[in-house]
Structures are given as structure tokens and as C-alpha cells.
Amino acid sequence: MKKSILLIVLSLVLYGCADKPGNQNTTPSTTNGPPVPEDEATDEEKTLRMIQECIDDYNNGLIAEREEYFQIVIPALPLEVASLPQISSLKDLTEIEEEYSNAEFIGTKALDDKYTVVYRVYRPTNGSFWANGSIEFRIDPEKVTKDDSRFTEYRNALYWLLPNGNAALNYLHGLDVILAEDSEDGIYHEVISIGDTDIHSIEGLQAYAERFYDRAFLEARYYPTSFRSALPVYKEEGGKLYCIESEVTSAFTPDYEPAYIIAASEDNGTVTLNLLTSVMGTLQPQVKEVIIRRTEDGFILPGAMY
């Protein structure tokens, strides 16, 4: 009997020491790391902050740094635009819809009587604009003078550089190359012809490409794969040139239109051009940038075109 009474008393004491519903410890558990404050920002607030970050990066000269960090290509400001106007609300932009875009927000703003900027935010976050957004500069093609006499020298250079430079890069990939059907090792075929050239050596290929592109660019981006890798695109053997049968296809790119140069700037022989492109013969409103460099032998392309 005494033992039963003792057990009842002990149970009551333990119950009284237990946390009651209103007095339970509310300190968040840190078992899985420190507590993270709840994100109370709306999608609109996140979108606005991201676009403001984009504007600040342009106006503070940080675009090259952002390109390096995110490993992306970011459009440069048009040559005739000095800076981007600040916005304090998404209402400062005109929201538009694009049929095939997956962006959650697309807003535009006129920069002057010629240029418009388009901001796209694909996913509003607290992260960087550049990880989840993009920007584009546009101009009404009707406001671009065709064959503007101010740019005749540059226009003529582009008419020569663009098609030939594109052909040279295709050749380095093994495209537009006619090969013998038979292959002794099952990999390499003797080269019959390369485009409409008379090239039959690696030295000849390099010389051809360097008529249009800077050698340093080709050495960094193309020559290792084309000539120096464990299984290069080309090899020479017994005084003959051999090539792997390429499965690479030419990537679709819009056609640059040298007749529609918008603006140009030359600094120590480096020429920056703004111009239009076309798709299936239709001029596009996007402002594109092309850089060419003046040399003793004429103009060359110092790097890739996008």
C-alpha cells in the first residue's frame, strides 16, 4: 500500500515538472544549422531590386567584372548611350509580354528618342540579376540610315571579314571539308578540299584563319582542339593532310548587316561598331556590337562574335 502511494506521488511530481503547452521552449532548433529568417519580400520587390542592381552595374562600370564572375556575355551599352536611368518602382517600366519567353517579368524603358532597354527577370530571387535575368538594347530599324557614308571604311571591312571569318572557323571545326571515303585507321580521312580554297596543310589553315582573326584568339580558342589535342581535328602524315569526319554542325546565328551600322568609335586602332542583324531577311531591333582592329594589313576580328 505504501509503495502504491509513493508511485502516485512520484508521477504527480514528474507531471508538474513537465513543460505545459503554454510554457514550452520556443527557441528554434539548431540541429540542422542556424535558423534562417523568413523571406518576407514579395516577387515585385525582388524583381525591382534585381533590375536596380543591373542598372547600378552598368552605371558603375562593373559589367566586365560580372561577365568574368558569371562566365556570361552581357550586352554593352550602345555607343550613343552614356548610362541607364534609375528606377524606383516597376511602374517606371512598361511591362510587356513575349509569346515565347519564359520570363516572369519583362519591362521596357525608353532611353532617348532612339534607344529602348528591355529587362527580363526569369525568376525573382534575393540573388543576383545576372543569374536570373537578362538585358537587351533596341532601336527602331527605321531610324537607322542604310549605307551611312560616315561608316564606309568599316562597312567594307565587315563585308570582307564576316563571311570569310565565319568560313575560317568552320574549317577549323572540320566543316565544309571534302574527305576521301576510305580511312586506314577508321578515324582520319585524307582531305580532298577545304571549301573553295587550295589549303592542304595545317600551316595553310592557320595562315588562312589569321587573315581574319587575331592569332592570340585562335591560339586560345581553336588551335588546341584543331591541331594539338590527343585526338585533333586535323593531322599531317606523309606530306598529306587528314581530318576527322566532323559531326559538328554550324550554330544558328543572326546575319550581321554591315549596311545598317548605327554608330562607331575608334580608339588606338580598335573599332567598336553598333549595327543591326537580320533573321530570314527581316531586320531585328536588337543593337549588336562588333569589334574589329586595324592592322598594317587591314582589319581583323580580335575575338568571338555573339
C-alpha positions as CSV (number, residue, x, y, z in Angstrom):
1,M,0.0,0.0,0.0
2,K,2.8,2.4,0.9
3,K,4.6,1.5,-2.3
4,S,1.5,2.4,-4.4
5,I,1.1,5.8,-2.7
6,L,4.8,6.5,-3.3
7,L,4.4,5.8,-7.1
8,I,1.4,8.1,-7.3
9,V,3.2,11.0,-5.6
10,L,6.3,10.5,-7.8
11,S,4.1,10.5,-11.0
12,L,2.4,13.8,-9.9
13,V,5.8,15.4,-9.3
14,L,7.1,14.4,-12.7
15,Y,3.9,15.7,-14.4
16,G,4.2,19.0,-12.7
17,C,7.9,19.4,-13.9
18,A,6.9,18.7,-17.5
19,D,6.5,21.6,-19.9
20,K,2.9,22.7,-20.2
21,P,1.7,23.6,-23.7
22,G,1.9,27.4,-22.9
23,N,5.3,27.2,-21.4
24,Q,7.2,25.1,-24.0
25,N,10.7,26.3,-25.2
26,T,10.2,28.2,-28.4
27,T,13.9,28.6,-29.3
28,P,14.4,27.2,-32.8
29,S,16.4,24.0,-33.0
30,T,19.9,24.4,-34.5
31,T,20.3,20.7,-35.3
32,N,20.3,21.5,-39.0
33,G,22.3,24.7,-38.8
34,P,21.4,28.3,-37.6
35,P,17.8,29.4,-38.0
36,V,17.2,31.3,-41.3
37,P,14.9,34.4,-41.1
38,E,11.8,34.1,-43.2
39,D,11.9,35.9,-46.6
40,E,9.1,38.4,-46.5
41,A,10.0,40.2,-49.7
42,T,7.4,40.0,-52.5
43,D,8.2,38.9,-56.0
44,E,7.7,42.5,-57.1
45,E,10.2,43.8,-54.5
46,K,12.7,41.1,-55.6
47,T,12.2,42.0,-59.3
48,L,12.7,45.7,-58.6
49,R,15.9,45.1,-56.5
50,M,17.3,42.8,-59.3
51,I,16.7,45.4,-62.0
52,Q,18.2,48.2,-59.8
53,E,21.3,46.0,-59.3
54,C,21.6,45.6,-63.1
55,I,21.3,49.4,-63.6
56,D,24.0,50.1,-60.9
57,D,26.4,47.6,-62.5
58,Y,26.2,49.4,-65.8
59,N,26.5,52.9,-64.3
60,N,29.4,51.9,-62.0
61,G,31.4,50.2,-64.8
62,L,31.1,46.6,-63.4
63,I,29.9,44.8,-66.5
64,A,33.3,43.2,-67.3
65,E,33.6,42.0,-63.8
66,R,30.2,40.5,-63.9
67,E,30.9,38.7,-67.2
68,E,34.1,37.2,-65.7
69,Y,32.3,36.1,-62.5
70,F,29.2,34.6,-64.1
71,Q,31.0,33.4,-67.3
72,I,28.4,35.0,-69.5
73,V,28.3,37.6,-72.3
74,I,26.5,40.8,-71.3
75,P,25.4,43.4,-73.9
76,A,27.5,46.6,-73.8
77,L,25.7,49.9,-73.6
78,P,25.1,51.3,-77.1
79,L,27.8,53.8,-78.1
80,E,25.4,56.7,-78.0
81,V,24.0,55.9,-74.6
82,A,26.0,57.1,-71.6
83,S,24.1,55.5,-68.7
84,L,20.9,53.8,-67.7
85,P,18.2,55.8,-65.8
86,Q,17.5,54.7,-62.3
87,I,14.0,53.4,-61.4
88,S,12.3,53.5,-58.0
89,S,9.3,51.3,-58.9
90,L,8.3,48.7,-61.5
91,K,5.8,51.3,-62.6
92,D,8.7,53.2,-64.1
93,L,8.8,50.5,-66.7
94,T,6.3,49.4,-69.3
95,E,5.5,45.8,-68.8
96,I,5.2,43.7,-72.0
97,E,4.6,40.1,-72.9
98,E,6.6,38.0,-75.3
99,E,5.0,34.9,-76.8
100,Y,7.9,32.5,-76.5
101,S,9.6,33.9,-73.4
102,N,9.7,32.1,-70.0
103,A,10.4,35.3,-68.1
104,E,8.2,36.2,-65.2
105,F,8.6,39.9,-65.8
106,I,9.6,41.8,-68.9
107,G,9.8,45.6,-68.7
108,T,11.0,48.3,-71.1
109,K,12.0,51.9,-70.8
110,A,12.9,54.5,-73.5
111,L,16.4,55.8,-73.0
112,D,16.0,58.6,-75.5
113,D,14.2,59.2,-78.8
114,K,16.2,56.3,-80.5
115,Y,17.0,53.6,-77.9
116,T,15.0,51.4,-75.6
117,V,16.2,49.0,-72.9
118,V,14.4,45.7,-72.1
119,Y,14.8,44.0,-68.7
120,R,13.8,40.3,-68.3
121,V,13.6,38.6,-64.9
122,Y,13.1,34.9,-65.2
123,R,12.8,34.1,-61.5
124,P,12.6,36.8,-58.8
125,T,15.1,36.0,-56.1
126,N,17.3,37.6,-53.5
127,G,20.3,36.7,-55.6
128,S,22.0,38.5,-58.5
129,F,20.1,39.8,-61.5
130,W,22.7,38.1,-63.8
131,A,21.9,34.6,-62.5
132,N,18.2,35.0,-63.2
133,G,17.8,37.9,-65.7
134,S,18.9,39.4,-69.0
135,I,19.0,42.8,-70.7
136,E,18.7,43.9,-74.3
137,F,19.0,47.2,-76.1
138,R,16.8,48.0,-79.0
139,I,16.4,50.6,-81.7
140,D,13.7,51.1,-84.4
141,P,15.3,49.9,-87.6
142,E,13.5,52.7,-89.4
143,K,15.7,55.2,-87.5
144,V,19.0,53.6,-88.8
145,T,20.4,55.1,-92.0
146,K,21.3,52.5,-94.6
147,D,24.8,52.7,-96.0
148,D,25.6,55.7,-93.9
149,S,28.6,57.4,-95.6
150,R,30.3,58.0,-92.2
151,F,31.0,54.3,-91.9
152,T,32.0,53.3,-95.4
153,E,35.5,52.1,-94.5
154,Y,34.2,50.0,-91.6
155,R,31.3,48.7,-93.7
156,N,33.6,47.5,-96.4
157,A,35.8,45.8,-93.9
158,L,32.8,43.9,-92.4
159,Y,31.6,42.8,-95.8
160,W,35.0,41.1,-96.2
161,L,35.6,39.9,-92.7
162,L,32.3,38.4,-91.7
163,P,31.7,35.7,-94.3
164,N,35.4,34.8,-94.6
165,G,35.9,34.7,-90.9
166,N,32.9,32.5,-90.4
167,A,34.2,30.2,-93.1
168,A,37.6,30.0,-91.4
169,L,36.1,28.9,-88.1
170,N,34.1,26.3,-89.9
171,Y,37.2,24.9,-91.5
172,L,38.9,24.7,-88.1
173,H,36.0,22.6,-86.9
174,G,36.3,20.3,-89.9
175,L,33.2,21.7,-91.6
176,D,32.8,22.3,-95.3
177,V,35.7,19.9,-95.9
178,I,35.5,17.2,-98.5
179,L,37.2,14.0,-97.4
180,A,38.2,10.7,-99.1
181,E,35.8,7.9,-98.4
182,D,38.4,5.4,-97.2
183,S,40.1,5.6,-93.8
184,E,43.1,3.4,-92.9
185,D,42.6,3.8,-89.2
186,G,38.8,4.3,-89.1
187,I,39.2,7.8,-87.8
188,Y,41.0,10.1,-90.2
189,H,40.3,10.7,-93.8
190,E,42.6,12.4,-96.3
191,V,41.5,15.9,-97.1
192,I,40.4,16.4,-100.7
193,S,39.5,20.0,-100.5
194,I,38.6,22.7,-97.9
195,G,35.8,25.0,-99.1
196,D,36.9,26.7,-102.2
197,T,40.5,27.2,-101.0
198,D,43.7,25.5,-102.1
199,I,44.7,24.6,-98.5
200,H,46.4,21.3,-98.0
201,S,48.3,21.7,-94.8
202,I,47.9,22.8,-91.1
203,E,50.2,25.7,-91.8
204,G,47.9,26.8,-94.7
205,L,44.9,26.5,-92.5
206,Q,46.4,28.7,-89.8
207,A,47.6,31.3,-92.3
208,Y,44.1,31.5,-93.8
209,A,42.4,31.9,-90.4
210,E,44.8,34.6,-89.3
211,R,43.9,36.7,-92.3
212,F,40.6,37.3,-90.5
213,Y,41.1,36.6,-86.8
214,D,43.7,37.6,-84.2
215,R,46.3,34.9,-83.7
216,A,46.1,35.0,-79.9
217,F,42.4,34.4,-80.0
218,L,42.8,31.4,-82.3
219,E,45.6,30.0,-80.2
220,A,43.4,30.1,-77.1
221,R,40.1,29.0,-78.5
222,Y,40.6,26.9,-81.7
223,Y,44.1,25.7,-82.3
224,P,44.4,23.3,-79.3
225,T,41.3,21.3,-80.5
226,S,42.0,21.6,-84.2
227,F,45.7,20.6,-84.1
228,R,47.2,19.8,-80.7
229,S,44.8,17.7,-78.6
230,A,45.1,14.0,-78.1
231,L,42.7,13.5,-81.0
232,P,42.9,16.7,-83.0
233,V,40.5,17.6,-85.9
234,Y,43.5,17.6,-88.3
235,K,46.8,15.8,-88.5
236,E,49.6,15.6,-91.1
237,E,51.2,12.4,-92.1
238,G,53.5,11.6,-95.1
239,G,53.0,15.1,-96.5
240,K,49.2,14.7,-96.6
241,L,46.5,16.4,-94.6
242,Y,44.0,14.3,-92.7
243,C,40.8,15.3,-90.9
244,I,38.3,13.6,-88.7
245,E,34.8,13.3,-90.2
246,S,33.1,16.1,-88.3
247,E,29.8,15.7,-86.5
248,V,29.7,19.3,-85.6
249,T,27.0,21.5,-87.2
250,S,27.1,25.2,-87.7
251,A,25.3,27.0,-84.9
252,F,22.4,29.3,-85.9
253,T,23.4,33.0,-85.7
254,P,21.6,36.1,-87.0
255,D,23.1,37.7,-90.0
256,Y,25.1,40.8,-89.2
257,E,24.1,43.7,-91.6
258,P,27.0,46.0,-92.4
259,A,24.6,48.2,-94.4
260,Y,23.0,49.1,-91.1
261,I,25.8,50.4,-88.9
262,I,24.3,52.7,-86.2
263,A,27.4,54.2,-84.6
264,A,31.1,53.7,-84.4
265,S,34.0,54.6,-82.2
266,E,37.8,54.1,-82.8
267,D,40.4,54.1,-80.1
268,N,44.1,53.3,-80.9
269,G,43.1,51.1,-83.9
270,T,40.3,49.2,-82.0
271,V,36.9,50.0,-83.6
272,T,33.7,49.3,-81.8
273,L,30.6,49.2,-84.0
274,N,26.9,49.1,-83.2
275,L,24.8,47.6,-86.0
276,L,21.7,45.6,-86.8
277,T,21.2,41.9,-87.6
278,S,18.5,40.2,-89.7
279,V,16.7,36.9,-89.5
280,M,15.4,35.4,-92.7
281,G,15.8,38.8,-94.4
282,T,14.0,40.8,-91.7
283,L,15.9,43.4,-89.7
284,Q,15.9,42.9,-86.0
285,P,15.6,45.8,-83.4
286,Q,18.4,44.5,-81.1
287,V,21.5,46.6,-81.1
288,K,24.6,44.3,-81.7
289,E,28.2,45.1,-81.0
290,V,31.1,44.1,-83.3
291,I,34.7,44.9,-82.6
292,I,37.4,45.0,-85.3
293,R,41.0,46.0,-85.1
294,R,43.1,48.0,-87.6
295,T,46.5,46.4,-88.6
296,E,49.1,47.1,-91.2
297,D,47.5,44.5,-93.4
298,G,43.9,45.7,-92.9
299,F,41.2,44.9,-90.4
300,I,40.9,41.7,-88.4
301,L,38.4,40.4,-85.8
302,P,40.1,40.3,-82.4
303,G,37.6,37.8,-80.8
304,A,34.4,35.9,-81.0
305,M,31.1,37.4,-82.2
306,Y,27.8,36.8,-80.4
